[in-house]
Amino acid sequence: MTYTEMTALYRNKARGYTADQCEFAVRDIHKTIALHEGDLNHPYIQKLWAELDAMRDRLAQLQRKA
């Protein structure tokens, strides 16, 4: 699965998330990425970055509606 496909998958997953849920996910993703520092090419880390981008997109969408 490409990065773009993963991001689309996680955008769909986050479609109904609240801001609190997104913020929790962002914190959790950052903590997990920090555990694997220096391993940016690992598929799991790439998945986390795609999920992080999706959560940030959802937060931006919620802020525009507010």
C-alpha positions in Angstrom: 0.0 0.0 0.0 1.3 3.4 -0.9 1.6 6.3 1.5 -1.2 8.1 -0.3 -3.4 5.1 0.0 -2.6 4.7 3.7 -3.4 8.4 4.3 -6.8 8.0 2.5 -7.5 4.9 4.6 -6.8 6.8 7.9 -8.7 9.9 6.7 -11.7 7.7 6.2 -11.1 6.1 9.7 -10.9 9.6 11.3 -14.0 11.0 9.5 -16.2 10.8 12.6 -13.5 11.5 15.2 -13.9 14.4 17.6 -11.1 16.9 18.2 -10.3 15.1 21.5 -10.0 11.8 19.8 -7.7 13.3 17.1 -5.6 15.0 19.7 -5.2 11.8 21.7 -4.2 9.9 18.6 -1.6 12.6 17.6 0.0 12.4 21.1 0.0 8.6 20.9 1.5 8.6 17.4 4.3 11.0 18.4 5.2 8.8 21.4 5.3 5.7 19.3 7.4 7.3 16.6 9.8 8.5 19.3 10.4 4.9 20.3 11.5 4.1 16.8 13.7 7.1 16.1 16.0 6.7 13.2 13.9 3.9 11.6 11.9 6.1 9.1 11.9 3.5 6.4 10.2 0.8 8.5 6.6 0.1 7.1 5.1 0.6 10.6 6.6 4.1 11.0 5.4 5.0 7.5 1.9 3.9 8.6 2.1 6.0 11.7 3.1 9.1 9.6 0.2 8.5 7.3 -2.1 8.2 10.3 -0.7 11.4 11.8 -1.3 13.3 8.6 -4.9 12.1 8.6 -5.5 13.1 12.2 -4.0 16.6 11.5 -6.3 16.9 8.5 -9.3 16.0 10.6 -8.3 18.5 13.2 -8.0 21.2 10.6 -11.4 20.3 9.2 -13.0 20.5 12.7 -11.3 23.9 13.3 -12.7 25.3 10.1 -16.2 24.3 11.2 -15.9 26.0 14.6 
